[in-house]
Amino acid sequence: MAPLKVIIDTDPGPDDALAILLALAERERLEVLGLTTVAGNVAVDLTTINALRMVELAKRPDVPVFRGASRPLLRKLVTAEFINGPDGLEGAGLPLPQLEPQAPHAVEFLLRMLRAAPDRSITLCPLGPLTNIALAFAQEPGLAAKVERIVLMGGARDLGNVTPAAEFNVFVDPHAAAIVFGLGVPIVMFGLHATHHAMATPERVARIAALGTGVARAVDGMLSRPRPGGVARFGVPGHPMHDPCVVAFLLWPELFQGRDCHVAVETAGEATVGRTVIDWWGQKMLAPNAHVIERIDAETLFNRLPQSLAKLG
């Protein structure tokens, strides 16, 4: 079977970094056409550096990196250095990359790849704010036909993580999220209510660290450092691995369960901006626009992660 063609849109971040490494490790199953970067966890110059760091760490210089949007569509940029450290990858211990981002701008790269693709042939994997994706389809809405599906991390059915109502990625650019959920493209949504089950506990991180590789040391460094929230928020020590769930779904869909729902994005409410309103019980009688993941077999996921990362040497 031919590998699945994917474009990863990202704002690395430790969990983004692990998701990228997983995708690059599974090259027989995933053809990563490129990494597009967006401002989110840190400013776009740093997210671009971090994407290049992952390409170099994985020894995959064949995968191009394209710098994308530096700010949300309509709002002031909010970043998350308080969680991820000043450069977004605190604890990784990685040098600045030797590689450079490629031309053109990430949005133009997305447009070029989609224009040239057969219908329903490319999977988009947004791991951060949806600004680049929204900008591309705002220019050429018809290119939605080229997308097999969008598998994204963002939103929450229950409590948010940046406000009581909103998850970070959607909060940063709710207007972009509203555009993407309105495209009519098949969407698989990983919100906080699902990804908080995928906790990188010390025991699970130790399975990766035991590989003893450069990749393993970087991952261990990022995921073993203290972070805000901790046991008080999650009930167990460790970091929730939001973004690796997106890539893991492409590889091992049997580990995930969810249901089709209609998802709306709040763009105006002062207290609720960025809220993803998930009609879990179908009360509004609206056609579903996303498959919302609810359950994750986290133990199997964390057993398989080291096996994949070992392929990077």
N, C-alpha and C positions, 0 to 999 in steps of 0.2 A: 504494500500500500504506500502511495506517495505521501510524504510528510505534509502535515497541515501548514498552510502558509499563514503566518501571523505577523502582525505589527504590534509592538508593545509601546504604548504611550505612558510615560513614567516620570516621577519626580523623586528619585531615590534619595533618602529613606532606607533604613535597614530592611524592612520587610519587602520593599520594592527590589532591593539588591538581591535578596534571596530568591525572589520570583524570577528575576532576570537570569541568575545563575542556573536555576532549575531549567529554564527554557533553553539556555545555551548548552546545557549538559545533554539534553535529549534531542540531539540534532537529527537522529534517525526518524524521529516522529514529528518534530516541529522545525519548520524552515522559518527562521526569524528573518524577515525581509529587512527589518531595520528597527532601531530604537528611536522614538521621538520624545523629546524632553519638554517639560512644561514647568512653570513656576508653581510651587506648592509647598512641600515640606521645607524647602529653602528656595532662594531665588534661582532663576533659570540658569544663570551662569554656573552655579554650583550643582544643580541637578544634571547639567550636561557633563560637567567634570565627573560626577559620580557614575553616570552611565558609561562613560569612557573607561573609568576605573574597572567596572564590572567586565567590560569587553576584554580589557587587558588581563585581568585576573583569571578569566576563563580561557585565555589564549585563543580568542575568537576574533582576530582583527578583520575577518571577512564580514562581520556584522557592522553595518554603518550606523552612525549616531547623528541625528539631526536636531539642532537647537530649535525650540519652539517658542510658544507664547510666553512673554515675560510678565503678564498681568491678566487678571480675569477680564471678561467681556465688559462689565459695567461697574464692578466694585473694586475697592482698594485691596491690594494683595495682603492676605494673612498667611504667615508662615509658622513653622513649628519647630524652631530651634530648641525650644524648651524641652521637647521630647527627644529629638534626634541629634542634638549637639550643633555647634556652630557651622559645621560643614555638611551636616545631614547624615554623616556616616561615622559618628563618634564611636571609637573603639575598634574600627576596622584596621587601623594602622597601615593604611595604604598610601603610597606616594602619589604625587600628582601624575596624571597620565601623560604618556608620550604621544598618543594618538590625538588627533584633532577632530572636531565635528565636521561633517561634510556639508557642502551646499547641495540643495537650496534650504530654505526655511522648512521646518517640519511640516507645516500645513501644505506647502507646495509639494513636498515629497509624498504626503498622503494622497494628494490629488493626482499626481503623476502615476502612482502605483495603482490607484483605483481605476483611473481612465484606461489603463492598459490591461486590466484584469478581466477575465471572463466573469459573467454574472455569478453571484453566490460563491466566490472562490477565496475570499480573504477574511480572516478572523481578526478583529480588532480587540486588543486587550488593554484597555485603559486602567492604569493603576493609581492615577492621581486626579486632579481636577480635569474636567472634560473640555477645557478651552480649545485645544487644538482640534479635537474631533468636531466640536460645534462649528468652529471657523471653517473647516473644510466643507462640511455639508451645507453651511449657509451659502457658500459660493456655488456649489453644484449639488443641489438636493438629489438629482437623478442618480448620482453615484451610489446612493444607498443600495441600489440593485446589485452592486458588485460585492456587497458584504454578506458573507454567510451568516455571521452573527457577531454581536458585540458581547464579550464576557468582561464585566467590569467589577471593580471594587468601589463601592460608594453607597452612602445612605445607611439607614437604620430603620427597622420596624419598631423598635422600642426607644430607649434613651440614646441620645447622641454622645459624642466624645469631645466636642469642642464647645457646644452649648447643650443645655438639656434637651433641645429639640433636634440638633443637627450633627451629622457625621462630618468630619473635616473636609474630605474631598468635595462633597456637594456644597458645603458651607462656603468654601473658597470661591466657587463659581456656580451658583445655583442657576443662573440664566443659561449657562452652557449645558448643565444637566437637564434642564427643561427641554432644550432643543433636542438633545440626544434621545431622551425618552419619548419624544414625539416623532421620531424618524420613521417609525413603522418597520424597523429592522428587528429581527429576533434578538432579544437581550437576555443574558443571564446575569443576574444581580447578586453580588455578595455584599450584604450589609453587615453591620456590626453584630446584629443578633445571631448571625451565622459564624462570622470570623472569630468572635470571642471564644468559640469552642476550640479554635486551633491555637492553643497556648504553647509557646516555646518555653516549657518549663526547664529547669536546670538538668533534669534527667534526659529530656529529649535533645537539648543542645549538646549534652555530653556525647550522644550517639554520633553527632556530626563532628565534634571535636576529635573523636577517636580516630577519624580518618588520617589525621596528622599531616594534611596537605596545606598548601598556602591558602586555598579556598576555605578549608575547614577552620584555619586559624582566624581568618578575617571574619567569618560568620560567627565563630565563637566569641570574638572580641566585641562584635556589635550586639550580640544577643545576651551576653553575660553581664553587661554593665547595668547598674541600677537605673531605673526609670521612674518617672512620676506615676502615681496610681498604685502599682504593685498589688500586693495581696489585698489591700483594702478595697480596691476596685474590682479585681478579677477573681478573688477567692483563692488563687494559687499564685506562686511567684513566677515571674517570667514575662515575656513580651507576646502579645497577640500577633499572630502571623496572618495579617489580613490579605496581603497581596499574593503570597505564594498559592493561596487557594484558587486564584484565577487560573494560573498555569497548571496547577494540579488537576483542575476540572477538565482541561483539555486532554490530559494524559490518562486520568483515572476517574471518569465520570461516575463510576459505580460507588465512589466514596461519598457522594453528595445527594441530598434529597431536598426537594422544594415543591413549590406549586406556582401555577400561572396566576398572575395578579395584575391589576391596573395600578401603576405607580405614577403619582403626580408629584411635582416639586414646588415647594413654596418659595416664591421669589420676592415677596413684598412684606410679609409680616415682620415687624421689628423683633419680636421675641421668637419667631418660628422660622425665620429665613433659613433656607437650606434644608428644611424638613422634607424627607421623602414620605409622602402619605401613601402607604401601601394598603390597598383595599383587600386585606387578607381574607375576609369573609364574603367578598363580592357584594357588599351592601349597596354600592352605587350602580350595579348592573352595567358597568362599563366593560368593553372588550379588554382583555389582558394585553399589556404591552411589555411584560417582562416575566421571565421565570425566576422567581425569588427563592434563593437557596435558604433553607432553614436548618438542616442538620448536616454534620460533617463527621465522618469516621476519622477523628483526629489521630488516634493511636496508629492506625494503618498508614495514614499520611506521613507521620513522623518516622515510621519504620522505613518507608520508601524513599524519603528525602536523602538520607545518606547514601543509599544505593545509587541514586541518580548523580549526586554531587561527586561521588567517587570517579565518575567517568571523565571529570575535568582534570584529574591527575593532581 
